[in-house]
Amino acid sequence: MELETGQSTVIVIKKDNVKELAQVLKTVVFKDFGMLYAYDSGLKITVDDGAYQQANAFLKPPFFSDFKVREDNISLKLPLKTIYEFLSIPEGYTNSVKLSYSGMFDPLKLLIEEGDGCVIRGKFNSSIADQELDFEFDDAAVVVTYLLKTQVLKEIFKDFDDTSKTVKMQFSKSVLCFTTFGEVGETIVSIPSRSLQMESVKCSEEVEYSYHLNLLQRMNSAFALASKLVLRVDERGVLSCQFSIDHGEGRISYIEFLTVPTAETDE
């Protein structure tokens, strides 16, 4: 497999299992375009809708089979949904992909080699970074933190009443409660802190906030992959959901969704 490896190439990354990369990317591409940030400590992929929600994927070097970033402060606006579709072309787990980037105004180049030797090449235009949506989530202002296994939440989120515009979430030391208000009436689902699905709870204040259902449903792909979730709420009601995905052999990727609560007039 050939790919530029000269010093003029500022990013050279190889992933032996292209399907793993595609699965992670799928969790955050709810918009066509997003940002790729490359550091010597790993990649950060960010997508936001400009107002209510931001999704981030964090991929450290051990996630890849080869990882070289030769410049600081690399940030690219890219057609991430199209890149995800490109990575999804091959089937199976024996396909590898290489990514390269030579510098400002150059495209991001991807080269997939399938198990049978077939090669697929793609070039994706990059542009100057947009200003990133900043929720100013303050770790020091978090009022509730839950560490949960994802299985029960996966089912809860999948089965939300689609006729409800919002989901009210009640956060307390004893229970995490979800309420929807749909055409069939009010539905309440609770996870008590004593549940085997709830590993730990920290709560300095009991609070409740509502969130748009369609925003919460964007997390379904992350629930399908993750084994654990850290769910936090700050004093303004911004919801942070941090998913950890175990790829085996000590390789873990992280997905984070930040979601703002609805205003009362939105409900």
C-alpha positions in Angstrom: 0.0 0.0 0.0 1.5 3.3 -1.1 1.0 6.6 0.6 3.2 9.7 1.0 5.4 9.3 4.0 7.9 12.2 3.3 8.4 15.0 5.8 6.1 17.3 3.8 3.2 15.1 4.9 2.1 16.5 8.2 -0.4 13.7 9.0 0.2 10.0 8.3 -2.2 7.6 10.1 -2.9 3.9 9.5 -5.8 1.8 10.9 -5.7 -1.9 10.3 -9.4 -2.4 11.0 -11.3 0.2 8.9 -14.7 -0.9 10.3 -13.7 0.2 13.8 -13.0 3.7 12.6 -16.2 3.8 10.6 -18.2 2.7 13.6 -16.7 5.4 15.8 -17.2 8.1 13.2 -20.9 7.0 12.7 -21.6 8.0 16.4 -21.0 11.7 15.8 -21.9 12.5 12.1 -25.3 13.9 12.6 -24.3 16.8 10.3 -22.6 16.7 6.9 -19.5 18.7 8.0 -17.4 18.7 11.1 -13.9 19.4 12.4 -10.9 17.2 12.7 -8.2 18.2 15.2 -4.9 16.4 15.1 -2.4 16.4 17.9 0.5 14.2 18.8 -1.7 12.9 21.6 -4.5 11.8 19.2 -7.4 12.9 17.1 -10.5 14.9 18.1 -13.5 14.9 15.8 -16.2 17.4 16.5 -19.6 18.0 15.0 -22.2 20.5 16.2 -25.5 21.9 15.1 -24.6 25.5 15.9 -27.1 25.8 18.8 -28.2 22.9 20.9 -25.7 20.0 20.7 -22.0 19.1 20.1 -20.5 15.6 19.7 -16.9 14.8 20.1 -14.9 11.6 19.4 -11.5 11.2 21.0 -9.1 8.7 19.5 -5.6 8.2 21.1 -2.6 6.8 19.2 -3.0 3.2 20.5 -6.3 3.1 18.6 -4.3 3.2 15.4 -1.6 0.9 14.1 0.5 3.9 13.0 0.1 7.5 14.1 2.3 10.4 13.0 1.3 14.1 13.4 4.2 16.4 12.6 2.7 19.9 13.2 0.9 21.6 16.0 -2.6 23.1 15.8 -3.9 21.2 12.9 -7.6 21.8 12.4 -9.6 20.9 9.3 -13.2 21.3 8.3 -14.2 18.2 6.4 -17.2 16.4 4.9 -17.3 13.9 7.7 -20.5 12.2 6.7 -19.1 11.6 3.2 -15.9 10.3 4.7 -17.9 7.9 6.9 -19.7 6.6 3.8 -16.4 6.1 2.1 -15.0 4.1 5.1 -18.2 2.0 5.1 -17.6 0.7 1.5 -15.6 -2.4 2.4 -17.1 -5.2 4.5 -15.5 -7.3 7.2 -12.6 -6.6 9.6 -9.5 -7.4 7.4 -9.5 -4.1 5.5 -7.0 -1.3 6.4 -7.0 2.4 5.8 -4.3 5.1 5.6 -5.0 8.8 6.0 -2.6 11.5 4.9 -2.6 15.3 4.8 0.1 17.5 3.4 -0.8 20.9 4.7 -3.1 23.9 4.3 -5.5 23.9 1.4 -4.6 20.3 0.5 -7.2 17.5 0.6 -7.3 14.7 3.2 -6.3 11.6 1.3 -7.7 8.1 2.3 -6.5 4.8 0.9 -8.4 1.6 1.8 -6.8 -1.8 1.0 -9.3 -4.7 1.2 -8.3 -8.2 2.2 -8.3 -9.4 -1.4 -5.8 -6.6 -2.4 -8.4 -4.2 -4.0 -7.5 -0.6 -3.3 -10.0 2.3 -3.0 -8.7 5.9 -3.0 -10.5 9.0 -1.9 -9.7 12.7 -1.6 -11.7 15.0 0.6 -11.4 18.8 0.4 -10.5 20.6 3.6 -11.2 24.2 4.5 -10.5 26.6 7.2 -12.0 25.8 10.6 -15.2 27.4 11.6 -15.6 28.8 15.1 -16.5 25.9 17.3 -19.7 25.9 19.4 -18.6 26.3 23.1 -21.0 25.2 25.8 -18.6 26.3 28.5 -19.3 23.1 30.4 -17.8 23.8 33.8 -16.4 20.7 35.6 -16.4 22.7 38.8 -20.1 23.4 38.5 -21.3 19.8 38.0 -24.2 19.1 40.4 -24.9 15.4 39.5 -22.6 12.6 38.1 -23.7 9.1 37.3 -21.5 6.2 36.2 -23.7 3.7 34.4 -23.5 0.6 32.4 -25.1 1.4 29.0 -27.3 -1.7 28.4 -30.4 -0.4 30.2 -30.0 3.2 28.9 -29.7 1.8 25.4 -33.1 0.3 25.7 -34.6 3.3 27.4 -33.4 5.7 24.7 -34.4 3.4 21.9 -38.0 3.0 23.3 -38.7 6.7 24.0 -42.2 7.7 22.8 -41.5 9.3 19.4 -44.6 11.5 19.7 -43.1 13.3 22.6 -41.1 16.4 21.7 -39.1 16.5 24.9 -37.8 14.2 27.6 -37.8 15.5 31.2 -34.9 14.1 33.2 -34.9 14.2 37.0 -31.6 13.8 38.7 -31.2 12.9 42.3 -29.0 10.8 44.6 -31.6 8.0 44.7 -32.9 7.8 41.2 -32.4 8.9 37.5 -35.9 9.4 36.0 -37.0 9.9 32.4 -40.5 11.3 31.5 -42.0 11.7 28.0 -45.4 13.3 27.1 -46.7 11.7 24.0 -50.0 11.1 22.3 -50.7 8.0 24.5 -50.0 10.1 27.7 -47.2 10.4 30.2 -44.5 7.6 30.4 -42.0 7.5 33.3 -39.0 5.2 33.4 -36.6 5.2 36.4 -33.2 3.8 37.3 -32.7 3.6 41.0 -29.2 4.2 42.4 -29.3 0.7 43.9 -29.7 -0.8 40.4 -26.8 -3.0 39.2 -26.7 -0.8 36.1 -25.7 2.2 38.3 -22.1 1.9 39.5 -21.8 5.2 41.3 -23.7 8.5 42.0 -22.5 11.9 43.2 -25.3 14.4 43.8 -25.0 17.8 45.5 -28.4 19.0 44.4 -31.6 17.5 43.0 -32.5 19.0 39.7 -34.7 18.4 36.6 -34.3 19.6 33.0 -36.0 18.8 29.7 -34.2 18.1 26.5 -35.4 17.8 22.9 -36.0 14.1 22.1 -34.4 14.3 18.7 -31.1 15.4 20.2 -31.1 12.5 22.7 -31.8 10.1 19.9 -28.6 11.2 18.1 -26.8 9.2 20.8 -28.2 5.8 19.8 -25.2 4.8 17.8 -22.9 5.5 20.7 -25.1 3.4 23.0 -24.8 0.5 20.5 -21.0 0.5 20.9 -20.3 1.7 24.4 -20.1 -0.3 27.6 -20.1 2.5 30.1 -21.4 6.0 30.4 -20.5 9.0 32.6 -23.6 11.2 32.7 -23.2 14.7 34.2 -25.3 17.8 34.5 -23.9 21.3 35.4 -25.7 24.0 37.2 -27.1 25.5 34.0 -28.6 22.1 32.9 -26.1 21.3 30.2 -26.1 17.5 29.9 -22.7 15.8 29.3 -22.8 12.1 28.2 -19.3 10.6 28.0 -19.3 7.1 26.4 -16.3 4.7 26.6 -15.9 2.1 23.8 -13.6 -0.8 24.5 -12.0 -2.1 21.3 -9.9 -4.8 23.1 -6.2 -5.0 23.9 -6.4 -1.9 26.0 -7.7 0.3 23.1 -10.5 2.6 24.2 -12.1 5.5 22.4 -14.3 8.1 23.9 -17.5 9.8 22.6 -18.9 12.9 24.3 -22.3 14.6 23.7 -23.0 18.0 25.2 -26.7 19.0 25.0 -28.4 22.2 26.2 -31.8 22.0 28.0 -34.9 23.3 26.4 -36.4 26.7 27.3 -39.8 26.5 28.8 -41.3 28.1 25.7 -39.8 25.3 23.6 -41.9 22.5 25.3 
